[in-house]
Amino acid sequence: MLDADFGEVAQTIADAVNSTAPDLSKERKELSEINVKIENGVKAVLSGMKFPELEEEVNRLRVRKSELEDIIAHKESHGGEKLDPAKVVELFHYSTEHFDEKHLKEIIKFHITKIYANIDGSFTVNIGVHLNGCGGRI
């Protein structure tokens, strides 16, 4: 995070959230399709198929699923309110300025959106921004 351009990252996040369909139909449809793909990929792995590409794709789909869930949750809880990139920048600055033992748990909650346990015993950590906390805390 220390090397990130907060303004650029915040604008990308805000653009993704603010460009959603008014009724979220496009996002809900994509989320449904992703859920089916993830389920099919997991079934293939559980049946013994071993392809690194499949595992990578399932992980990519999980990240997109998490993004869509966050976008939908933000839109539902904030109605037509647009996400302000400045609030995301504030969250990033807060996180870097207060990165210490006292605030670590809070900062992790802001930025770890999902943790997935993989079949091989490893795990995938999805790092992002919990949009519901954006502006509510700061």
Long-range contacts (C-beta under 8 A, 24 or more apart in sequence): 1-92, 1-95, 1-96, 2-96, 4-92, 6-88, 6-89, 6-92, 6-93, 7-85, 7-89, 9-88, 9-92, 10-85, 10-86, 10-88, 10-89, 10-92, 11-85, 13-83, 13-85, 13-88, 13-128, 13-129, 13-131, 14-82, 14-83, 14-84, 14-85, 14-88, 16-67, 16-71, 17-71, 17-74, 17-75, 17-82, 17-83, 17-131, 18-82, 18-83, 20-71, 20-72, 20-75, 22-80, 24-72, 24-75, 24-76, 27-68, 27-71, 27-72, 27-75, 28-72, 30-64, 30-68, 31-65, 31-68, 31-69, 31-72, 34-61, 34-64, 34-65, 34-68, 35-65, 37-61, 38-62, 38-65, 42-119, 45-119, 46-119, 55-118, 59-116, 59-118, 59-124, 62-114, 62-116, 62-124, 62-126, 63-126, 66-113, 66-114, 66-126, 66-128, 67-128, 70-113, 70-128, 70-130, 70-131, 70-132, 71-131, 73-131, 73-132, 74-131, 74-132, 74-134, 77-132, 83-131, 83-134, 83-135, 84-135, 87-134, 87-135, 87-138, 88-129, 88-134, 90-138, 91-129, 91-133, 91-134, 91-137, 91-138, 94-137, 94-138, 109-133, 110-137
